[in-house]
Every structure is written in C-alpha cells, then in structure tokens.
Amino acid sequence: MTNYLPERTPMPENKLYTENFPHMTPAWTRIFNFVADRAEGSYIYTDDGRKLLDFTCGIGVTNTGHCHPKVVEAIREQAGNFIHAQANIVIHKPMLQLIEELRKITPPSIDSYYFANSGAEALENAVKIARVATGRQNVIVFSGSFHGRSSGTMALTTSKTVYRAGFGPLPSGVYVAPFPYAFRLKMTEAEASEYALEQLEYLLASQTAPKETAAILIETVLGEGGYVVPPKSFMKGLREICDRHKILLIFDEVQSGFGRTGKWFAFEHFEIVPDIITAAKGIASGMPLSGVFTSTDIMLKLDVGSIGGTYGGNAVACAAGVATLRAMREEHMLENATERGIQLMTGFRKLQEEYPQIGDVRGKGLMVGTEFIVEGRADKAKPLVKEIIHKVEEKGMLLLSCGTYDNTVRWIPPLNVTAEQINDGLRIFGESLKETIG
C-alpha cells in the first residue's frame, strides 16, 4: 500500500507501546504493561499470577467493585432474555426499572431521562438540549475541564492540550472561565470563589452576552483537571447567576456521580440543584451506559427524533444499572465511601507532614487527590508522580495521575472498599514515597 501521508517522527512512548503490544493502536496510552486475567472486588489478578489492589476503578467506573455478584447476576439474566432492543422501536423493562431507581435519587425537578453510551455522548446531547431549549448558542466551561474526546466535547475540554491538539478546527461558541482552584491560585477558598465569580461576570459582560449564552457547564468536582472541589459559595453563586440571566446550569457528574463523593451526586454537597445532569461511569458498574437527566419541560422543547442513538439505553446495560443502584443502597456504600474517605484523608495528612512535596490533599468521599510540587512548582512534579505510580504498582497497587501537569495522584477505590484495604493502600503509598523521595 502506498503511503501518501507526510513523514512524522513517532513519539518515543508510542514506539514502546508498539513493541509490547504490536497490534494495539499506539495512540491508546497505556500506563502499565501487565495483562489482566480476572478481577473481583478491589483486586485485579494478572495472567502471570499477580494480585493488584485497584484504586483506579477503571477511572471511577466500577464503584461497586469488580464483578459485584448482584450486578453479574443481573447481566447474566438479562442476556438470556434479550440483549438489544433499540429504544425508538422497543421499550424494555430494564430501562423503565432504571428510571424508577433514578427517580429515587434525583431531585423532584429532574423527571426526564435520556440514555446514551458514554460520558462524551451525554455531554454533547446536554449541550444540544440546552441550545434548543434556550434558543441561544454559546456555552461557558471552566479551566481544567474534561468533558470528553469527541469533536464537540474536545471544544469543551481544557485540562490538557493533548486531548485537542491537531484535531481542529473545533466547534465554536465555547468560552472558558477560571475555575476556583484555590491551591493553584494561591488563594483561600473564599478568595478563589470571589475571584472566579467576578471573572465569570466579566466574561458575560465582555465575550458572551447572557442573551446568547445557553448554558454554564461545570464538573461538580473537577476530575481530570486535578480532583478539585469548588467552594460552596462559588457553586451557590453560579446558581444565582444562571437564575438571574435564565442560563441553564449543567453539572457534569460523569466521574463524581453515583456515590463517588459519599452522596448520590456531588452537587448535593452544595445544596443546589442543576437544570441538567450528565452521568456515566459508575452508573452501571462497567457496562457502557450514560444519561442526560433534566426536566420534562426542557425536554418538551426538543423536536421528536432530534436526539437518539442505536445503542443508547441498552437492555443489558440498564439491567446492570438497576442492580448497581440497588446494591449501593442495600449495602450502604455511600456511607462507607464517606467513612473510608475520612480514613484516607487522615492518612494523607500524616504523610503530608513528613513529605512537603505533597502540596495539597483534597476531595470528597472516595474522590481524593494528592497534589505534588517540586521546588514550589507543579510542572516540575510530573516525573516524581510518574515514578511514584510505577513504584506503587511494583508493590501491588494501581493508581492514576491527573491535573494539567499530571502532578496529582487521584484515589478512586471502589465504594465498598474495606478499612483494611485502605490501610494497605496507605502503607504501600508510604513505602513508595520513602523509596522515591527518601
């Protein structure tokens, strides 16, 4: 085959991935090189006999742990009935059951549910809905945001240039406001909140007028951008600005939802309600399912058939979602997430006293970040964090990094993790810090 593409030097890490896995795309980043054989609860077992404590949960997906027996049974049973029923043609019981379960955990004003396959798909549909419902075109997002890798959501994403560089031109009508990232801004939470709200008002006065702004979109807890919890005063201020200008408020709960922060949804910590919720990841314990949840009044403004998809609301995925929500409720996983989160944060505070390279410890429930700095700078800490993550893996635990500079370690254990497993994780982390930092 003749290659008419211009020559481009391969990235060094791509070459490494090609050597280890020659037929997997080298563009698909891989942090570790083991091959998984099976998984159960908080552990992954490799094909060479290793047992790894998994505190990544597939990036916040397996909130009920790997292969929760109730979820597995629901998947098996539904797969024996039927696997696929396209929602425009066949209405199936698992979707109706999932809606009933969601009605128990969403605010009364949220009473209309649309299902898709991925977080990015949910976000794209949420923006479409907001634009039609308001008759306006622009959307405001925040610095450090991650909303997906599709064409539309790349335009909404600002956490790292790698997610969008080279893929332009991207859709227009997106404006970026500062996120109240107190540690990065070197401010108190109150100062960061005031600053971010002032800058948002300035953006509305200088770049996108309220009358042309359909929605303000925000991750309720900043995810890929660094696991940053915004101040309550900022979130309340955001709701007030949206109400004043009749702008729809969209909360991206893709990573922070379904018990991750100790509440069903992270926005419950701020005592406000959004107009639109996007959800995915933890909704179905690993089956591909996402959703856009809003009011019937908003959904009625859309033309019939203007949103949809072949696989959205897949029957097996919906059955897994029903089993996931029931298992979380019956086994008190939200309460456990709160308790284990306190345990985790307490352990990090102690390590922070010993290692000043841990610049900040923050989070809610079991969505916790430990941000590292070197010589007072975040950008210099990336090699250290990478070394720590690989040292931790050698000792039998999996962790991920996040943040624009990849200088924050994110902790995402399953919501049914035990106190003993948290202690094991803290021990491994402490040993790894000692060996990498000294």
N, C-alpha and C positions, 0 to 999 in steps of 0.2 A: 504494500500500500504506500503510495506516495504521500509524504507529509509536507503540506504546504504552509504549515504554521511557522512563524518566526522562531528562531532559536531563543531559548531562555534557560539560564543556568538553574538546575534543580536546587531546591532548598536542601541543606545538609540533613535536616531531620527527615525529610521525605525519603532520601536515599536509605537511611537507617530502617525506616518502616518497610520499604520495598524489599530489603534484604531479608527481614524477618517474616514478612507476610507478602510474598511476591504478587499475589493476585487480588489483594485488597487495595482499594484506591489509596495512594499515598497522601491524598489531600485530607483523609479522615484521620485526624490526630489521635494518637494512642499514647496514653501516659505510661502504661505498664505492658509488659511483654508476656505475661503468663496466659494460659488458655484455661478458661473456666470449664469445669465438668458438671457441677451442680451447685445449688445454693439452698440454704434453709435458715430461716430466722435472720440472725445478724451475721451469718457467715457465708462466705463463698469458698468452695472447695475446688482446687485446680486439678488438672489432669495428671500432674506429677506428685499429687498427694499432699499439697499444702492446704492449710486451713487459715483463711484470712478474715479478720474482723472487719466487716464492711461498714464504714461510717461515711459512705457516699450515697448509698441507696439509689444508684443509677441517676444521680443528680436529683434527689428528692422525689423519687417516683415510688419506690417500694416502702411506703410509710408503714405498712403492716408487716414489714419484714419480708424476706424472700419466701415465696411459695407458702403463704399462710394457708393452712388446711381448709378453712372455710371458703376462701377465695378459689383455691384449686378445685374444690368440690363443685362450686357454682359454675366454674368454667367447663368442667367435665360434663355436668348435667346439661348445660345449655348447648354444648357442642353436639350432644346426642339428639337434641330436639331440632334445631336448625342453627346454622352458623351466620348466614347473611340474609337480611330482609331489608331492602332499600326503603328508607323511611317515607319517600314520596308515594310508594306503592303499597307497602305493608306496614301497618302499625303493630308493633310486637309488645308483649307483656314486659320484658326486661326494661325497655325504655320507660314505660309507664310506671313501673315499680321504682326505677331510679329517680324519676321526677318526684314521686311521693316521698322518697327518702330525702331528697334535696329540699323539699318544702319544709321539712322539719328543722333544717339548719340555716336556711337563708332568711333574711328579713321579710316581713309580710309584703313590702312593696316590690320585692323581687318575686314575680309569679309567672314568668315565661322563660322556657328553657330550650336552647338550641344546642345541638351536639355536633361536634366535628372530630377530627382525628389527632391534631397536635396543637400545642400552645400557639405556634405561629398562625395556624389557620383560625384559631379562636380570636386572636388579636386582629387579624385582617378583617374578619367579619364584624368585630366590635366597632372598628373604625368605619366600615361601610354603614353599619346601623346608625351610628352617631351622625354621620353626614346626611343621610336621608332624613332622619328624624328631626334634625335642626334646620336643614336647608343651607347649612354652612359647609365650608370646605377644609378649613385648617385644623391642625391638631398640635397641641403642645405636649412635649415629653420632657424628661429631665436628664441632666448629665449623669453618666454612669449607667444609663438604662440598658436593659437587654430585653427585647420583645420577640426575637426570632431571626431566622436566616432567609426567609422568603423575600421576594423583591419588595413587597410592601412593608414588611417588618424590619428589613435592613434599614430602611429610611427612618424607622422609629428607634433604632438601636445606636447607642453612643458609648458603650462600655469599652470597646476596643476597635481600632481601625481594621483589624484583620477580618472582622465579620462583614465589612462592606467595601474594603479597598479593591478596586479593579472591577467592580460589578456595576458601576454607574453607566448611564445616569439613573438615579433612583427617583421614585415618585416624589413630587413636590408637595408643598403645603404642610411641612413639618417644621416646628420651631422648638428650640431647646432652651429650657430654663435651668438655673442652678438647683441641684439637689442639696438639701440641708445636711451635708456631710460634715458634722462638727469637727471631727478629728482632722480631716483633710484641710478644712478651712481654718484650723487653729482657733476655733471659737467655742464658747459654751453652747449647749443645745439651744438655749434661749436666744443667743446672738445669731446662731445659724438659722434658726427658724425665722427670725425677724428679717435677716438679710435675704433669705430665699423668697419670702413673701413679697418683699419690696421689689426684688428683681423680676418676679412674675408680673407684678402690676406694671412695671416698666416695660416689659415685653408686650403686654396688652396695649400699652399706650404708644409703643414705638414700632412694632413689627407686625403683629396680627391683631387687628381690632376685635373686640368682643363680638361684634355683629358678623364677623367672618370666621369665628372660632367655634368649631363644632364640639370639641372635647378637650379635656385635660386628662392625659393618660399617665398613670404612675404605678410603679411596682410598690405595693403596700409595705414591703420590706425590700430594699434594693438587693437584688440577688447577685448575678454575675458581676455587678459593679462593686461588690465588696461586702455584702451582708450588713447593710447599714439600716438601722431602724430610725425612721424620721421622728422628730419630736411631735408629741400630741398636739401642741399649739399650732404647728405647721399644718398638720392634716385638717384640723378644725378650720384654720384659715383658708385652706384650699376649698373646703366645702362651702364656706361663706362666699368666696369669690365666684365660684361656679353658680351658686344660687342667685347672686346679685346680677350676673350677666347672662343667666339662662344658658350656661355652658354645661354640657353633660360631663360628669365625673366618672371616669373609667378606672377601676382598680384591677391591675394585673396581679391575680392571686395564683398564677401558674405554679410558682415554686413555694409560695408562702401559705397556700391553702391546704385544707383537709388535715387540720390538726398539727401542722408543722410547728407552729408557734405556741401551741398549747390552747389555742382557740380553733374553732372550725375554720374561720377565716381571720387573717391577721388584722383586717380593718376593725374587728371587734375590740381590739386594744385601744382604739382611738375614739370610740363612742360616736362614730358617724356611719352613714350608710351611703354607698355609691349609687349611681344611676345604672351602671353596667358592671358586671363582674366577669372576668375571664378566668377560666380554670382548666387545668390539665394535670400532668404529672401524677400526684398522689390520689387522684380520683378513682383509679381502678387498679391499683397495685401492680402496674406494669403493662396492662393491656392498653393499646392505643385508643385514647378517648380524651376529648376535651369539650369545653362548653362555653357558651355565652349566656349569662343569666341576667335578665333585666325585667322591666315591667311589661305587661300586656299592652299598655297604652303606647309605649315606644315601639314595640314590635308591630302594632297595627298600622304604623306609618309606612311600613315596607310593602312593596308590591309582592304579591304571591309569586314564589319562584325566584325571587331576587337573591336569596341565599340558599345554599344547599350543597350536596355532595354525595357521591356514590356510597362511601363507607361511613359517613357520619352517623353516630348512634348505633354502631354495630351491635348485634344482639348479644354476642359473647362478651364483648367489652362492657356493655351495660349490665349484664348479669354479674360480672366481676365488680363493677361499681357498686351495685346493691350490696353484695357480700362484704365489700370493703367498708362501707359506711356502717353496716350493722356490726361488723367485728370491732371496729373502732369504738363504737358506742358501748357494746356489751362488755368489752374488755378494758374499758376506762383508759384508752390510750392517750386521750388528751390530758387527763390528769397526770399520767405517767410522764408525758412529754414535759409538763411543767416541772415536775419533781426532778427528773433526770437532767433537765436544763439547768436548774439551780445547782445541782451536783457538779455538772460540767463547768459552769461559770466559776464556781468556788475553786475548783482545781486549777483553772487557768489563772485566777487572781494570785494564787500562791506561786505558780510558775513565773508570772509576770514580775513578782518581787525579786526572783532570782535571775531572770533574764530580761534586762532592759530593752533588748531587741524586740520584745513583744510590746509594741507601742500602744495597742488598744485591744480590748476584749469587749465584745458587744453581741447582742442578739436577744431573741425571744424564744422560749421553749427550746426545741432542738433544731433551731436555725441560728447557729452561733459562728461568729468569725473571730479569728485571732490575727490581727494585722501586725506585720513585722516591718521594722525600719532599720536601716543601717546608716550610720553617720547622719542620722536625722532625716534621711530621705527614703521615700517609698520605692523609687525606681531602682535603688541600689540593693534592695532586699530580694529581688526575684531569684537570683542564683541560690541564696540561702534557703528560701522557701522550697525551691525545687529539690535541693539536697535533703531537706528535712522530710519531704513527702516520700522520696525514694528510700531514705533510711527507715522510715516508719513501715514502708511496705516490706522491706527486708526482715523486719521484726514481726510481721504478721498482721498489719492493719492497713486499710486503704483510706486515704484522704485525698481531697482535691484542693486546688487553689482557686482564687477568684480575685477580682479587682483589676483595674486598668493595667496595673503593673504586675499582676499575678503575685502580689506580696501578702495576700491574706489567705490563711488556711480556713476553709469552710468545713464545718462539722455538721453532718446531716445523718445521724444514726436513725434507725427505724424507731417509730414511736413506741414500740413495745420492748425496746432495749432494756436490759436489766441493770441494776445498780452495780453488780459485779462486772458486767461488760464495760460500763462507763469507767470503772476503776482500772480495768485492764487497758482501756484506751489511753487514759491519763498516764498510766505507768509507761506504756510504750512511747508516748509522746515525750514524756520527761526524759527517758533514756536517750531518745533520739536527739533531743536538744543538747544534752550533755555531750554527746559524741560529735555533734556538728558545730556547736558553739564553744563548748568547753566549760 
